[in-house]
Amino acid sequence: MSPGREAVASDGHSPHAGGRPWSADLSWISKIQVNQPAVLRRAEQIQARRTVKKEWQAAWLLKAVTLIDLTTLSGDDTSSNVERLCYKARYPIREDLLKALSMHDKGITTAAVCVYPARVSDAVKALRAAGCKIPVASVATGFPAGQTHFKTRLEEIRLAVEDGASEIDVVINRNLVLTGQWEALYDEIRQFRKACGEAHLKTILATGELGSLTNVYKASMIAMMAGADFIKTSTGKETVNATFPVAIVMLRAIRDFFWKTGNKIGFKPAGGIRTAKDSIAWLSLVKEELGTEWLTPELFRIGASGLLSDIERQIYHHVTGRYAAYHDLPMS
């Protein structure tokens, strides 16, 4: 049991250097159990909480903008819509709105742009043309199902990195979790880590398909042990994506890992986070569970496509006192 906490239980393991895998005896994984009723009670508390208002809300929303991985993962993605997405990442909030908040000179951008591997070079080119250094993240390893041949999954990582991706969002083989093959999962993620080279590794657990909160905790720990820089809830393509119970378990795993190793691992919820109110709830949860130091792009991301539009709409309302028409706030 983690000191002073009731939601998750874990046993000790050896020190780990962040982002680098280490050899470990994984037998302790089988002893872990999650206290599901405690997790659900905590999730209910979060959902019942009132949101912040007025200038405090605007400040939280601008912080949320800087944590967004602005994403397009559609079958009809083209170089043109990726270019528009990159422009929006560079200029996420209308300049006159930022001036009204005295934030126009703060360099506010989204944290990254996330695309399919085939669109990485388009995103890199567009961001260079915009004169900014926003990272390009690429999904890989047979996203979203992860059912591609393993050699192909590794090659997809390498090709995305060669094309300029500095962050790779990989999907795990869910079968390894569902059948309790923890050492095989560890080895898989270690090879993903190696294929990434200097690129950051964000490991998508697809929590909606893992069967239990205990499996979510175990998979989170294995991913961090194997060298993940971030653990991510979902692909956004599952029936159930980012939820508060799952997030609580993953955040407690991150905290347990930090307490025992001194290494900070990032967290990324994705899928179903669409409103400004949602974003504030997620920021509040991370702050309460891990502390303010985790509210940076280096340790917290929100995977989203439509969220930015609602945030900008709420900021528009805060500044002008009225809600914008859709043509007032185009995507780009």
DRENDO-1510 file (C-alpha; in Angstrom, 1 decimal, always signed):
<recs>
REC; n; res; u; v; w
REC; 1; MET; +0.0; +0.0; +0.0 .
REC; 2; SER; +1.4; +3.4; -0.9 .
REC; 3; PRO; +2.0; +5.5; +2.2 .
REC; 4; GLY; -1.1; +7.3; +3.4 .
REC; 5; ARG; -3.2; +6.3; +0.3 .
REC; 6; GLU; -5.9; +3.7; -0.1 .
REC; 7; ALA; -6.6; +3.6; -3.8 .
REC; 8; VAL; -3.7; +1.5; -5.1 .
REC; 9; ALA; -1.2; -1.0; -3.7 .
REC; 10; SER; +2.3; -1.7; -4.9 .
REC; 11; ASP; +5.6; -3.3; -3.9 .
REC; 12; GLY; +9.1; -1.9; -4.2 .
REC; 13; HIS; +11.4; -2.0; -7.2 .
REC; 14; SER; +14.9; -0.8; -8.2 .
REC; 15; PRO; +15.9; +2.8; -9.2 .
REC; 16; HIS; +15.2; +3.9; -12.7 .
REC; 17; ALA; +16.7; +6.7; -14.8 .
REC; 18; GLY; +13.8; +8.5; -16.5 .
REC; 19; GLY; +13.3; +7.6; -20.1 .
REC; 20; ARG; +15.8; +4.7; -19.9 .
REC; 21; PRO; +14.8; +1.1; -19.3 .
REC; 22; TRP; +16.3; -1.0; -16.5 .
REC; 23; SER; +16.4; -4.7; -15.8 .
REC; 24; ALA; +14.1; -5.8; -13.0 .
REC; 25; ASP; +12.4; -8.8; -11.4 .
REC; 26; LEU; +8.8; -8.4; -12.4 .
REC; 27; SER; +7.4; -11.1; -10.0 .
REC; 28; TRP; +6.1; -8.4; -7.7 .
REC; 29; ILE; +3.7; -7.2; -10.3 .
REC; 30; SER; +1.4; -10.2; -9.6 .
REC; 31; LYS; +0.9; -9.0; -6.0 .
REC; 32; ILE; -0.6; -5.6; -7.0 .
REC; 33; GLN; -4.3; -5.0; -6.4 .
REC; 34; VAL; -6.3; -1.8; -6.9 .
REC; 35; ASN; -9.0; -0.7; -4.4 .
REC; 36; GLN; -11.7; +0.0; -6.9 .
REC; 37; PRO; -14.4; +1.4; -4.5 .
REC; 38; ALA; -11.8; +3.9; -3.2 .
REC; 39; VAL; -10.9; +5.0; -6.8 .
REC; 40; LEU; -14.6; +5.4; -7.7 .
REC; 41; ARG; -15.3; +7.5; -4.6 .
REC; 42; ARG; -12.4; +9.8; -5.6 .
REC; 43; ALA; -13.7; +10.1; -9.1 .
REC; 44; GLU; -17.1; +11.1; -7.8 .
REC; 45; GLN; -15.5; +13.9; -5.8 .
REC; 46; ILE; -13.9; +15.3; -8.9 .
REC; 47; GLN; -17.0; +15.2; -11.0 .
REC; 48; ALA; -19.1; +16.9; -8.2 .
REC; 49; ARG; -16.7; +19.8; -7.9 .
REC; 50; ARG; -17.6; +23.3; -9.0 .
REC; 51; THR; -15.4; +24.9; -11.7 .
REC; 52; VAL; -13.5; +28.2; -11.3 .
REC; 53; LYS; -14.9; +31.4; -12.7 .
REC; 54; LYS; -14.0; +34.7; -14.4 .
REC; 55; GLU; -10.3; +35.6; -14.6 .
REC; 56; TRP; -9.2; +32.5; -12.7 .
REC; 57; GLN; -11.0; +30.4; -15.4 .
REC; 58; ALA; -9.3; +32.4; -18.2 .
REC; 59; ALA; -5.9; +31.7; -16.6 .
REC; 60; TRP; -6.6; +28.0; -16.3 .
REC; 61; LEU; -7.8; +27.8; -19.8 .
REC; 62; LEU; -4.7; +29.5; -21.2 .
REC; 63; LYS; -2.6; +27.0; -19.2 .
REC; 64; ALA; -4.6; +24.2; -20.8 .
REC; 65; VAL; -3.9; +25.5; -24.3 .
REC; 66; THR; -0.1; +25.2; -23.6 .
REC; 67; LEU; -0.6; +21.5; -22.7 .
REC; 68; ILE; -2.6; +20.4; -25.7 .
REC; 69; ASP; -1.2; +17.9; -28.3 .
REC; 70; LEU; -3.3; +19.4; -31.1 .
REC; 71; THR; -4.3; +16.3; -33.1 .
REC; 72; THR; -5.6; +15.2; -36.4 .
REC; 73; LEU; -5.9; +11.4; -36.9 .
REC; 74; SER; -8.4; +11.0; -39.8 .
REC; 75; GLY; -8.3; +8.9; -42.9 .
REC; 76; ASP; -8.8; +11.9; -45.0 .
REC; 77; ASP; -5.9; +14.0; -43.6 .
REC; 78; THR; -4.0; +15.9; -46.3 .
REC; 79; SER; -1.0; +18.1; -46.3 .
REC; 80; SER; -3.3; +21.1; -46.5 .
REC; 81; ASN; -5.3; +20.4; -43.4 .
REC; 82; VAL; -2.1; +19.4; -41.5 .
REC; 83; GLU; -0.7; +22.8; -42.5 .
REC; 84; ARG; -3.8; +24.5; -41.2 .
REC; 85; LEU; -3.5; +22.6; -37.9 .
REC; 86; CYS; +0.1; +23.6; -37.5 .
REC; 87; TYR; -0.9; +27.3; -38.0 .
REC; 88; LYS; -3.5; +26.9; -35.3 .
REC; 89; ALA; -1.0; +25.3; -33.0 .
REC; 90; ARG; +1.3; +28.3; -33.5 .
REC; 91; TYR; -1.5; +30.8; -33.0 .
REC; 92; PRO; -4.1; +29.0; -30.9 .
REC; 93; ILE; -5.9; +32.0; -29.5 .
REC; 94; ARG; -6.9; +35.2; -31.5 .
REC; 95; GLU; -4.3; +37.9; -30.9 .
REC; 96; ASP; -6.9; +40.6; -29.9 .
REC; 97; LEU; -8.2; +38.2; -27.2 .
REC; 98; LEU; -4.7; +37.7; -25.8 .
REC; 99; LYS; -4.1; +41.5; -25.9 .
REC; 100; ALA; -7.2; +42.0; -23.8 .
REC; 101; LEU; -5.8; +39.6; -21.3 .
REC; 102; SER; -2.3; +41.1; -21.5 .
REC; 103; MET; -1.0; +37.7; -22.7 .
REC; 104; HIS; -0.2; +38.5; -26.3 .
REC; 105; ASP; +3.6; +38.6; -25.7 .
REC; 106; LYS; +3.8; +35.4; -23.7 .
REC; 107; GLY; +4.4; +33.1; -26.7 .
REC; 108; ILE; +1.4; +30.9; -26.1 .
REC; 109; THR; +1.3; +27.9; -28.4 .
REC; 110; THR; +0.0; +24.3; -28.1 .
REC; 111; ALA; +2.5; +21.8; -26.7 .
REC; 112; ALA; +2.7; +19.7; -29.9 .
REC; 113; VAL; +1.1; +18.7; -33.1 .
REC; 114; CYS; +0.1; +15.0; -33.4 .
REC; 115; VAL; -0.4; +13.3; -36.7 .
REC; 116; TYR; -0.1; +9.9; -38.5 .
REC; 117; PRO; +3.4; +8.8; -39.6 .
REC; 118; ALA; +2.7; +9.6; -43.2 .
REC; 119; ARG; +1.9; +13.3; -42.3 .
REC; 120; VAL; +5.0; +13.9; -40.1 .
REC; 121; SER; +7.0; +15.5; -42.9 .
REC; 122; ASP; +4.1; +17.8; -43.7 .
REC; 123; ALA; +3.8; +18.9; -40.1 .
REC; 124; VAL; +7.6; +19.5; -39.8 .
REC; 125; LYS; +7.6; +21.6; -42.9 .
REC; 126; ALA; +4.6; +23.7; -41.9 .
REC; 127; LEU; +6.0; +24.4; -38.4 .
REC; 128; ARG; +9.4; +25.4; -39.8 .
REC; 129; ALA; +7.6; +27.8; -42.3 .
REC; 130; ALA; +5.7; +29.3; -39.3 .
REC; 131; GLY; +9.0; +29.9; -37.6 .
REC; 132; CYS; +8.4; +27.9; -34.4 .
REC; 133; LYS; +9.8; +24.9; -32.6 .
REC; 134; ILE; +6.6; +23.2; -31.6 .
REC; 135; PRO; +7.3; +19.4; -31.4 .
REC; 136; VAL; +5.7; +17.0; -33.9 .
REC; 137; ALA; +4.3; +13.9; -32.3 .
REC; 138; SER; +3.5; +10.8; -34.4 .
REC; 139; VAL; +1.3; +7.8; -33.5 .
REC; 140; ALA; +3.0; +4.6; -34.4 .
REC; 141; THR; +3.2; +0.8; -33.9 .
REC; 142; GLY; +0.0; -0.1; -35.8 .
REC; 143; PHE; -2.2; +2.7; -34.2 .
REC; 144; PRO; -4.9; +2.3; -33.0 .
REC; 145; ALA; -5.2; -1.5; -32.7 .
REC; 146; GLY; -1.5; -2.4; -32.3 .
REC; 147; GLN; -2.1; -5.6; -34.3 .
REC; 148; THR; +0.5; -5.1; -37.0 .
REC; 149; HIS; +3.5; -7.4; -37.3 .
REC; 150; PHE; +6.0; -6.5; -34.6 .
REC; 151; LYS; +8.8; -5.7; -37.1 .
REC; 152; THR; +6.5; -3.4; -39.0 .
REC; 153; ARG; +5.6; -1.6; -35.8 .
REC; 154; LEU; +9.3; -1.0; -35.0 .
REC; 155; GLU; +10.0; +0.2; -38.5 .
REC; 156; GLU; +7.1; +2.7; -38.3 .
REC; 157; ILE; +8.7; +4.3; -35.3 .
REC; 158; ARG; +12.0; +4.6; -37.0 .
REC; 159; LEU; +10.5; +6.1; -40.2 .
REC; 160; ALA; +8.5; +8.7; -38.2 .
REC; 161; VAL; +11.7; +9.7; -36.3 .
REC; 162; GLU; +13.6; +10.0; -39.6 .
REC; 163; ASP; +10.9; +12.3; -40.9 .
REC; 164; GLY; +11.3; +14.6; -38.0 .
REC; 165; ALA; +9.0; +13.4; -35.2 .
REC; 166; SER; +10.5; +14.2; -31.8 .
REC; 167; GLU; +7.7; +12.4; -29.9 .
REC; 168; ILE; +6.3; +8.9; -30.6 .
REC; 169; ASP; +2.9; +7.8; -29.3 .
REC; 170; VAL; +3.0; +4.0; -29.4 .
REC; 171; VAL; +0.2; +1.5; -28.7 .
REC; 172; ILE; +0.8; -1.6; -26.7 .
REC; 173; ASN; -0.4; -5.2; -27.5 .
REC; 174; ARG; -3.4; -5.4; -25.3 .
REC; 175; ASN; -3.3; -9.2; -25.4 .
REC; 176; LEU; -0.1; -9.1; -23.3 .
REC; 177; VAL; -2.0; -7.4; -20.5 .
REC; 178; LEU; -5.1; -9.4; -20.7 .
REC; 179; THR; -3.2; -12.7; -20.5 .
REC; 180; GLY; -0.8; -11.4; -17.8 .
REC; 181; GLN; +2.4; -11.6; -20.0 .
REC; 182; TRP; +4.1; -8.7; -18.1 .
REC; 183; GLU; +7.7; -9.6; -19.0 .
REC; 184; ALA; +6.7; -9.8; -22.7 .
REC; 185; LEU; +5.0; -6.4; -22.4 .
REC; 186; TYR; +8.2; -5.0; -20.7 .
REC; 187; ASP; +10.4; -6.4; -23.6 .
REC; 188; GLU; +8.0; -4.9; -26.2 .
REC; 189; ILE; +8.1; -1.4; -24.7 .
REC; 190; ARG; +11.9; -1.6; -24.3 .
REC; 191; GLN; +12.3; -2.2; -28.0 .
REC; 192; PHE; +9.9; +0.7; -28.7 .
REC; 193; ARG; +12.2; +2.8; -26.5 .
REC; 194; LYS; +15.3; +1.7; -28.4 .
REC; 195; ALA; +13.6; +2.4; -31.8 .
REC; 196; CYS; +12.7; +6.0; -30.6 .
REC; 197; GLY; +16.3; +7.0; -30.1 .
REC; 198; GLU; +16.3; +10.5; -28.8 .
REC; 199; ALA; +12.6; +11.0; -29.4 .
REC; 200; HIS; +10.3; +11.0; -26.4 .
REC; 201; LEU; +8.2; +7.8; -26.0 .
REC; 202; LYS; +4.6; +8.2; -25.0 .
REC; 203; THR; +3.0; +4.8; -24.3 .
REC; 204; ILE; -0.7; +4.4; -25.0 .
REC; 205; LEU; -2.3; +1.8; -22.7 .
REC; 206; ALA; -5.7; +1.8; -24.4 .
REC; 207; THR; -7.2; +1.5; -20.9 .
REC; 208; GLY; -10.7; +0.9; -22.1 .
REC; 209; GLU; -9.6; -2.4; -23.4 .
REC; 210; LEU; -7.5; -3.7; -20.4 .
REC; 211; GLY; -10.3; -5.3; -18.5 .
REC; 212; SER; -9.7; -3.9; -14.9 .
REC; 213; LEU; -8.2; -1.0; -13.0 .
REC; 214; THR; -5.6; -3.4; -11.6 .
REC; 215; ASN; -4.4; -4.2; -15.1 .
REC; 216; VAL; -4.3; -0.4; -15.8 .
REC; 217; TYR; -2.0; +0.1; -12.8 .
REC; 218; LYS; +0.2; -2.9; -13.7 .
REC; 219; ALA; +0.5; -1.8; -17.3 .
REC; 220; SER; +1.4; +1.7; -16.2 .
REC; 221; MET; +4.2; +0.5; -14.0 .
REC; 222; ILE; +5.6; -1.8; -16.7 .
REC; 223; ALA; +5.6; +1.0; -19.2 .
REC; 224; MET; +7.5; +3.3; -16.9 .
REC; 225; MET; +9.9; +0.6; -15.9 .
REC; 226; ALA; +10.6; -0.1; -19.6 .
REC; 227; GLY; +11.5; +3.5; -20.3 .
REC; 228; ALA; +8.3; +5.4; -21.3 .
REC; 229; ASP; +8.6; +9.2; -20.9 .
REC; 230; PHE; +4.8; +9.5; -20.7 .
REC; 231; ILE; +1.9; +7.1; -20.1 .
REC; 232; LYS; -1.2; +7.8; -22.1 .
REC; 233; THR; -4.8; +6.6; -21.4 .
REC; 234; SER; -6.2; +6.0; -24.9 .
REC; 235; THR; -6.0; +6.2; -28.6 .
REC; 236; GLY; -9.2; +8.1; -28.8 .
REC; 237; LYS; -10.6; +5.3; -31.0 .
REC; 238; GLU; -11.8; +3.0; -28.2 .
REC; 239; THR; -15.4; +2.7; -27.0 .
REC; 240; VAL; -14.2; +4.0; -23.6 .
REC; 241; ASN; -11.3; +6.5; -23.6 .
REC; 242; ALA; -10.0; +8.9; -20.8 .
REC; 243; THR; -12.0; +8.5; -17.6 .
REC; 244; PHE; -11.3; +9.8; -14.1 .
REC; 245; PRO; -11.1; +6.4; -12.4 .
REC; 246; VAL; -8.5; +5.3; -14.9 .
REC; 247; ALA; -6.6; +8.6; -14.6 .
REC; 248; ILE; -6.5; +8.3; -10.8 .
REC; 249; VAL; -5.0; +4.8; -11.0 .
REC; 250; MET; -2.4; +6.0; -13.6 .
REC; 251; LEU; -1.5; +9.1; -11.6 .
REC; 252; ARG; -1.1; +7.1; -8.4 .
REC; 253; ALA; +1.2; +4.7; -10.4 .
REC; 254; ILE; +3.2; +7.7; -11.5 .
REC; 255; ARG; +3.4; +9.0; -8.0 .
REC; 256; ASP; +4.4; +5.6; -6.6 .
REC; 257; PHE; +7.1; +5.4; -9.2 .
REC; 258; PHE; +8.4; +8.8; -8.4 .
REC; 259; TRP; +8.5; +8.1; -4.6 .
REC; 260; LYS; +10.5; +5.0; -5.1 .
REC; 261; THR; +12.8; +6.1; -7.9 .
REC; 262; GLY; +12.9; +9.9; -7.9 .
REC; 263; ASN; +12.0; +10.0; -11.6 .
REC; 264; LYS; +9.1; +12.0; -13.0 .
REC; 265; ILE; +7.0; +10.4; -15.7 .
REC; 266; GLY; +4.5; +12.3; -17.7 .
REC; 267; PHE; +0.7; +11.7; -18.1 .
REC; 268; LYS; -1.5; +12.2; -21.1 .
REC; 269; PRO; -5.2; +11.7; -21.1 .
REC; 270; ALA; -6.8; +11.5; -24.6 .
REC; 271; GLY; -10.2; +10.8; -26.1 .
REC; 272; GLY; -13.4; +12.5; -25.2 .
REC; 273; ILE; -11.9; +15.7; -23.7 .
REC; 274; ARG; -13.9; +18.2; -25.7 .
REC; 275; THR; -14.9; +21.2; -23.4 .
REC; 276; ALA; -13.1; +23.9; -21.6 .
REC; 277; LYS; -14.8; +22.7; -18.4 .
REC; 278; ASP; -13.3; +19.2; -19.0 .
REC; 279; SER; -9.8; +20.7; -19.4 .
REC; 280; ILE; -10.0; +22.5; -16.1 .
REC; 281; ALA; -11.1; +19.3; -14.3 .
REC; 282; TRP; -8.2; +17.4; -15.7 .
REC; 283; LEU; -5.7; +20.1; -14.7 .
REC; 284; SER; -7.2; +20.2; -11.2 .
REC; 285; LEU; -6.9; +16.4; -10.9 .
REC; 286; VAL; -3.2; +16.4; -11.9 .
REC; 287; LYS; -2.4; +19.3; -9.6 .
REC; 288; GLU; -4.1; +17.5; -6.6 .
REC; 289; GLU; -2.5; +14.1; -7.3 .
REC; 290; LEU; +1.0; +15.1; -8.4 .
REC; 291; GLY; +1.4; +18.8; -7.6 .
REC; 292; THR; +1.9; +22.0; -9.6 .
REC; 293; GLU; +5.3; +20.9; -10.9 .
REC; 294; TRP; +3.5; +18.4; -13.2 .
REC; 295; LEU; +1.5; +21.1; -14.9 .
REC; 296; THR; +4.1; +21.7; -17.6 .
REC; 297; PRO; +4.3; +20.4; -21.2 .
REC; 298; GLU; +7.2; +18.2; -20.1 .
REC; 299; LEU; +5.0; +16.2; -17.7 .
REC; 300; PHE; +1.4; +16.7; -18.7 .
REC; 301; ARG; -0.4; +16.7; -22.1 .
REC; 302; ILE; -4.0; +16.6; -23.2 .
REC; 303; GLY; -4.6; +14.7; -26.4 .
REC; 304; ALA; -7.4; +16.5; -28.3 .
REC; 305; SER; -8.7; +17.8; -31.6 .
REC; 306; GLY; -11.9; +19.8; -30.8 .
REC; 307; LEU; -10.9; +21.0; -27.3 .
REC; 308; LEU; -9.0; +24.1; -28.5 .
REC; 309; SER; -12.1; +25.5; -30.2 .
REC; 310; ASP; -14.2; +25.4; -27.1 .
REC; 311; ILE; -11.4; +26.9; -25.0 .
REC; 312; GLU; -11.1; +29.8; -27.4 .
REC; 313; ARG; -14.8; +30.3; -27.4 .
REC; 314; GLN; -14.9; +30.5; -23.6 .
REC; 315; ILE; -12.0; +33.0; -23.6 .
REC; 316; TYR; -13.9; +35.1; -26.3 .
REC; 317; HIS; -16.9; +35.1; -23.9 .
REC; 318; HIS; -14.8; +36.2; -21.0 .
REC; 319; VAL; -13.3; +39.1; -22.9 .
REC; 320; THR; -16.4; +40.3; -24.8 .
REC; 321; GLY; -19.3; +39.1; -22.6 .
REC; 322; ARG; -20.9; +37.2; -25.5 .
REC; 323; TYR; -20.4; +33.9; -27.3 .
REC; 324; ALA; -18.8; +33.9; -30.7 .
REC; 325; ALA; -20.4; +32.7; -33.9 .
REC; 326; TYR; -18.5; +29.9; -35.5 .
REC; 327; HIS; -17.1; +32.2; -38.2 .
REC; 328; ASP; -15.6; +34.5; -35.5 .
REC; 329; LEU; -13.2; +31.7; -34.5 .
REC; 330; PRO; -12.1; +29.7; -37.5 .
REC; 331; MET; -9.7; +26.8; -37.0 .
REC; 332; SER; -7.1; +28.7; -39.1 .
</recs>
